[in-house]
Amino acid sequence: MANPTKAPAYNLTVKEKFKLSRFLVQWEMILVYILILINLVLMTTKSNLYFTPGTIQSIIQSGMDLSPLVLGMIFILMVGDIDVSVAATMITASMVTGLTMDAGIPAVICVILGILAGGICGAFNGYLVAYMKMPSVIVTISTSMLFRGIVKIILDVNVLKNFPKFYVNLAWMNILGIPIALLFFLAMAAGFMVILHKSTFGRKLYIIGNNPTCATYSGINVKWTKMAVFIIMGLMAGITSMFFVGRMGGGVSSTMGTGYELDAIAICVLGGISTNGGKGKVYGPVIATLIMAFLNYTLGLMGVDANSRKIMIGFILIIAVLIPSINKQLFDNIKLYLAYAGNKNIQAVNVKAAEEVKSLMNLINETRKDAALSEADKTEKMKKYNEKINAIKAKTKEQTLKLKAEMKEDQRKASGASR
């Protein structure tokens, strides 16, 4: 027998119908257009090279060495924090793997120890940020110098060259023409998509990023969640060390990887992840990772030196971040001046009327589909709704003309007074 005191459960899921027009202008699709545009530029300017077997694979492989960092950074930014120690964590993980390999420990254990070293670095960051309430940017700047300093003391000017053989294969080999690094990246990205978009943990990240106080009062363990996010970031930095060392040809020194943390953050921001937290999807940074790889390669082929490439990419990132707000503001201003003569009162009247008309149109559609009504009743009800629509349109037109006349009169008085 059902418990009479138990409140019935309601499905509060908001289901939106798929709209092609909205889908085609969302940020992730804009990134796809940018990626296609870069490919078209490369195809037209360097067609012989572009269609040479292996070129596309090389371009993709050039951007995969920091791809796991991008995935980890998504979670960090999602909770409203930042981690600029990831490059130093990656080098620390590489050093642990290299030193344990030199000690004769089996390769599999060395790899695991390297990844765990990254996780320990992440846990240290997470404890200081989540439990000690220290600002993440200050913490990770400090730990970046700390981790990198430890590596420099231990390695000095030496280069570690004894790493598992599969590192180079991971970075450079292809399967059926597809880079292995890309396959690993996409597999990891799929996992992150499921966690962020389909799991309770992912929902918690969105809530914490939007309002950590609200998240706390909602029963979310904000401290533990942030700690977990930084540990995940550290583990991803450890995994990145595999891609990075392989990309470097199987060697690593204390000075390598500088700037990777900024690249990872830039790719996430380009992918639509908000630095304020609580906004973004995994799909965007995945596409942005490919964009940065193709963009760097294309600019290099066009003769742009490394420093100039960084300047150009910096400008492109700034423009890319501003595009959504610029577009919205630009179209709003154009519509205001063209449709409403630059008068916000006229705009308000017309917007309100449009909403009322839309509501009545919905009622007409519902009436047309109502099987309980006879055709005569349907016709009568729809006639009344149409009469109301016509009355609203006539009233709106009258108010618009009146407001325009008042605006012209005000302008005439103002010009007369100025004389």
C-alpha positions in Angstrom: 0.0 0.0 0.0 1.3 3.4 -0.9 2.4 5.8 1.8 -0.4 8.5 1.9 2.0 11.0 3.6 4.6 10.8 0.8 4.4 13.6 -1.7 4.1 12.5 -5.3 7.2 12.8 -7.5 7.0 15.2 -10.4 9.2 15.2 -13.5 10.8 18.7 -13.5 12.9 18.0 -16.6 12.8 20.8 -19.1 12.6 19.4 -22.6 13.3 21.7 -25.4 12.5 20.9 -29.0 15.5 20.7 -31.4 15.7 23.8 -33.5 18.1 23.7 -36.5 18.4 27.5 -36.6 19.4 27.7 -33.0 21.8 24.7 -33.3 23.6 26.2 -36.3 24.5 29.5 -34.4 25.5 28.0 -31.1 29.2 28.6 -30.1 30.3 25.0 -30.7 29.1 25.2 -34.3 30.8 28.6 -34.8 34.0 26.8 -33.7 33.4 24.1 -36.4 33.0 26.9 -39.0 36.3 28.4 -37.8 38.0 25.0 -38.1 36.7 24.5 -41.6 37.8 28.1 -42.6 41.3 27.4 -41.4 41.4 24.2 -43.4 40.2 26.0 -46.5 42.9 28.7 -46.1 45.5 26.0 -45.7 44.1 24.0 -48.6 44.1 26.9 -51.0 47.5 28.4 -50.0 49.4 25.1 -49.5 47.4 22.7 -51.6 50.3 20.4 -52.5 51.4 20.1 -48.9 47.8 19.8 -47.5 47.0 16.8 -49.7 50.3 15.1 -49.1 49.8 11.9 -47.1 50.6 12.4 -43.4 50.2 16.2 -43.3 46.8 16.2 -41.6 48.0 13.6 -39.1 51.1 15.7 -38.3 49.0 18.8 -37.7 46.6 16.9 -35.3 49.5 15.3 -33.5 51.1 18.7 -33.0 48.2 19.7 -30.8 47.7 16.5 -28.9 50.5 16.8 -26.4 48.5 19.2 -24.2 45.1 17.8 -24.9 44.6 16.0 -21.5 45.5 19.3 -19.8 42.6 20.9 -21.6 40.1 18.2 -20.3 41.3 18.6 -16.7 41.2 22.4 -17.0 37.5 22.3 -18.0 36.6 21.0 -14.5 38.8 23.5 -12.8 37.3 26.5 -14.6 33.8 25.0 -14.2 34.0 25.5 -10.4 35.3 29.0 -10.8 38.9 28.3 -10.0 42.1 28.2 -12.1 45.3 26.1 -12.1 48.5 27.6 -13.6 50.7 24.9 -12.1 49.6 22.2 -14.6 52.8 22.5 -16.7 55.0 22.2 -13.7 52.9 19.2 -12.5 53.3 17.6 -15.9 57.1 18.0 -15.7 57.2 16.6 -12.2 55.2 13.6 -13.3 57.6 13.1 -16.2 60.6 13.3 -13.8 59.1 10.7 -11.5 58.5 8.3 -14.4 62.0 8.9 -15.8 63.8 8.5 -12.5 62.0 5.3 -11.6 62.8 3.9 -15.1 66.5 4.7 -14.5 66.1 2.8 -11.2 65.1 -0.4 -13.1 61.5 -0.5 -12.0 59.1 -2.1 -14.6 57.7 0.4 -17.1 54.0 -0.1 -16.2 54.7 0.7 -12.6 56.8 3.7 -13.6 53.9 5.1 -15.7 51.5 4.6 -12.8 53.9 6.3 -10.3 54.3 9.3 -12.7 50.5 9.7 -13.0 50.1 9.3 -9.2 52.8 12.0 -8.7 50.6 14.3 -10.7 47.6 13.4 -8.6 49.5 14.2 -5.4 50.5 17.6 -6.8 46.8 18.2 -7.6 45.7 17.1 -4.1 48.2 19.5 -2.6 46.7 22.4 -4.7 43.2 21.2 -3.9 43.7 21.1 -0.1 45.1 24.6 -0.1 42.3 26.0 -2.2 39.3 24.0 -0.8 40.2 23.5 2.8 42.6 26.4 3.6 40.4 28.8 1.6 43.3 30.3 -0.3 42.8 31.9 -3.8 43.5 29.3 -6.5 45.5 31.7 -8.7 47.9 32.5 -5.8 48.1 28.9 -4.7 48.9 27.5 -8.2 51.3 30.3 -9.1 53.2 29.4 -5.9 53.1 25.6 -6.4 54.1 26.1 -10.0 57.4 27.6 -8.8 57.6 25.0 -6.1 57.2 22.0 -8.3 59.4 23.4 -11.1 62.0 24.3 -8.5 62.0 20.7 -7.1 62.5 19.4 -10.6 65.4 21.8 -11.3 67.1 20.9 -8.1 66.9 17.1 -8.8 67.7 17.2 -12.5 69.9 20.3 -12.6 70.9 20.5 -16.3 70.5 16.8 -17.0 68.0 15.4 -19.5 66.0 12.2 -18.7 66.0 10.0 -21.7 64.9 6.6 -20.4 61.1 6.4 -20.8 58.7 3.6 -21.9 59.0 2.9 -25.6 55.2 3.3 -26.2 55.4 7.0 -25.3 56.8 7.8 -28.8 54.3 5.5 -30.4 51.5 7.2 -28.6 52.6 10.6 -29.8 53.5 9.7 -33.4 51.9 6.5 -34.6 48.6 6.2 -36.6 46.0 3.5 -36.8 44.3 3.3 -40.2 45.5 6.8 -40.9 44.1 8.2 -37.6 46.6 9.4 -35.0 46.6 7.2 -31.9 46.9 10.4 -29.7 43.7 11.7 -31.3 41.9 8.4 -30.5 43.0 8.6 -26.9 42.0 12.2 -26.6 38.5 11.5 -28.0 38.1 8.5 -25.7 39.0 10.7 -22.7 36.8 13.5 -23.9 33.8 11.1 -24.2 34.4 10.2 -20.5 34.6 13.8 -19.5 31.4 14.5 -21.4 29.5 11.8 -19.6 30.8 13.0 -16.2 30.0 16.6 -16.8 26.8 16.4 -18.7 25.2 13.2 -17.4 26.4 12.6 -13.9 25.5 14.0 -10.5 29.1 15.1 -10.0 28.9 17.2 -13.2 25.7 18.9 -12.0 27.5 19.8 -8.8 30.3 21.4 -10.8 27.8 23.7 -12.6 26.1 24.6 -9.3 29.3 25.3 -7.4 30.6 27.4 -10.4 27.4 29.5 -10.4 27.0 30.0 -6.7 29.2 28.1 -4.2 27.2 29.4 -1.2 24.0 28.1 -2.7 25.7 24.8 -3.4 26.7 24.5 0.3 23.2 25.2 1.5 21.9 22.7 -1.1 23.9 19.9 0.7 26.8 19.7 -1.7 30.2 19.1 -0.1 31.9 22.0 -1.9 35.3 21.4 -0.2 35.5 17.7 -1.2 34.2 18.4 -4.7 36.9 21.1 -5.3 39.5 18.8 -3.9 38.4 16.0 -6.3 38.6 18.4 -9.2 42.2 19.4 -8.4 43.1 15.8 -8.0 41.6 15.0 -11.4 43.6 17.9 -12.9 46.8 16.5 -11.4 46.1 13.1 -12.8 45.4 14.5 -16.2 48.7 16.4 -16.0 50.4 13.1 -15.3 48.7 11.5 -18.3 49.7 14.6 -20.3 53.3 13.8 -19.5 53.0 10.6 -21.6 51.9 12.6 -24.7 54.4 15.3 -24.0 57.5 13.1 -23.5 56.5 11.1 -26.6 56.1 14.3 -28.6 59.6 15.5 -27.4 61.1 12.2 -28.7 61.4 10.5 -25.4 63.4 13.1 -23.5 62.6 15.7 -20.8 64.4 18.5 -18.9 63.4 20.9 -16.2 62.9 23.8 -18.6 60.4 22.1 -20.9 56.6 22.7 -21.0 56.7 26.4 -20.1 53.5 28.1 -21.2 51.5 24.9 -21.6 49.2 26.0 -18.7 48.3 29.2 -20.5 47.6 27.3 -23.7 45.3 24.9 -21.9 43.4 27.8 -20.3 43.2 29.7 -23.7 41.8 26.6 -25.4 39.1 26.1 -22.8 38.1 29.8 -23.0 38.0 29.6 -26.8 35.9 26.5 -26.4 33.3 28.4 -24.4 34.2 27.6 -20.8 33.6 30.6 -18.6 36.4 31.6 -16.3 33.8 32.7 -13.8 32.6 29.1 -13.5 29.3 27.3 -14.1 29.2 27.7 -17.9 30.4 25.6 -20.9 30.4 22.2 -22.5 33.1 19.7 -23.2 32.5 19.7 -26.9 33.8 23.3 -27.3 37.3 22.8 -25.9 37.7 19.5 -27.9 37.0 21.5 -31.2 39.2 24.4 -29.9 42.1 22.0 -29.4 42.0 21.1 -33.1 41.6 24.7 -34.0 44.8 25.7 -32.2 46.7 22.9 -33.7 45.6 23.8 -37.3 46.1 27.5 -36.6 49.6 27.2 -35.3 50.6 24.9 -38.2 49.0 27.2 -40.8 50.6 30.3 -39.5 54.0 28.5 -39.4 53.6 27.5 -43.0 52.8 31.1 -43.9 56.2 32.2 -42.6 55.0 33.7 -39.3 57.7 33.3 -36.6 56.9 31.7 -33.2 56.6 35.0 -31.3 54.4 36.6 -33.9 52.2 33.5 -33.9 51.6 33.9 -30.1 50.7 37.6 -30.7 48.2 36.7 -33.5 46.7 33.8 -31.6 46.3 36.1 -28.5 44.4 38.6 -30.6 42.3 35.8 -32.2 41.4 34.5 -28.7 40.3 37.9 -27.5 38.1 38.4 -30.6 36.7 34.9 -30.3 35.7 35.5 -26.6 34.1 38.9 -27.5 32.2 37.6 -30.6 29.1 36.3 -28.7 28.5 39.5 -26.7 29.4 41.7 -29.7 27.0 39.9 -31.9 24.1 40.2 -29.4 24.7 43.9 -28.7 25.3 44.7 -32.4 22.1 43.0 -33.6 20.1 44.5 -30.7 21.3 48.0 -31.7 20.6 47.5 -35.4 17.1 46.2 -34.6 16.5 49.1 -32.3 17.4 51.8 -34.9 15.9 50.1 -37.9 12.7 48.7 -36.5 12.0 51.1 -33.6 13.6 54.4 -34.8 16.1 54.2 -31.9 13.3 54.7 -29.3 13.2 52.1 -26.5 9.6 53.0 -25.6 8.5 52.0 -29.1 10.6 48.9 -28.8 8.9 48.0 -25.4 5.4 48.5 -26.9 6.1 46.3 -29.9 7.9 43.6 -27.9 4.9 43.3 -25.5 2.5 43.2 -28.5 4.5 40.5 -30.2 4.4 38.4 -27.0 0.6 38.8 -26.8 0.2 37.9 -30.4 2.4 34.8 -30.1 0.3 33.7 -27.1 -2.9 34.1 -29.1 -1.4 32.2 -32.1 -0.6 29.3 -29.8 -4.2 29.3 -28.6 -5.3 29.2 -32.2 -3.1 26.2 -32.9 -4.4 24.4 -29.8 -8.0 25.1 -30.8 -7.3 23.8 -34.3 -6.0 20.5 -32.8 -8.7 20.2 -30.2 -10.7 17.0 -31.1 -13.4 17.7 -28.4 -14.6 20.8 -30.3 -16.8 20.8 -33.4 -15.7 22.6 -36.5 -18.2 25.4 -35.9 -16.9 25.9 -32.4 -13.3 25.9 -33.6 -14.1 28.5 -36.2 -15.9 30.7 -33.7 -13.0 30.5 -31.2 -10.3 31.1 -33.8 -12.3 34.1 -35.1 -12.4 35.7 -31.7 -8.6 35.1 -31.2 -7.9 36.7 -34.7 -10.1 39.7 -33.8 -8.0 40.2 -30.6 -4.8 39.9 -32.7 -6.0 42.5 -35.1 -7.0 44.8 -32.2 -3.5 44.4 -30.6 -1.8 45.2 -33.9 -4.0 48.2 -34.5 -3.4 49.5 -31.0 0.3 48.9 -31.3 0.5 50.8 -34.6 -1.4 53.7 -33.1 0.9 53.9 -30.1 4.0 53.6 -32.3 2.9 56.5 -34.5 2.1 58.6 -31.4 5.5 57.9 -29.9 7.2 58.7 -33.1 5.3 62.0 -33.4 6.3 62.9 -29.8 9.9 62.0 -30.6 9.9 64.2 -33.6 8.3 67.1 -31.7 11.0 66.7 -28.9 13.7 66.8 -31.5 12.2 69.9 -33.2 12.0 71.7 -29.8 15.6 70.7 -29.0 16.9 72.0 -32.3 14.9 75.2 -31.9 16.3 75.7 -28.4 19.9 75.2 -29.6 19.5 78.0 -32.1 
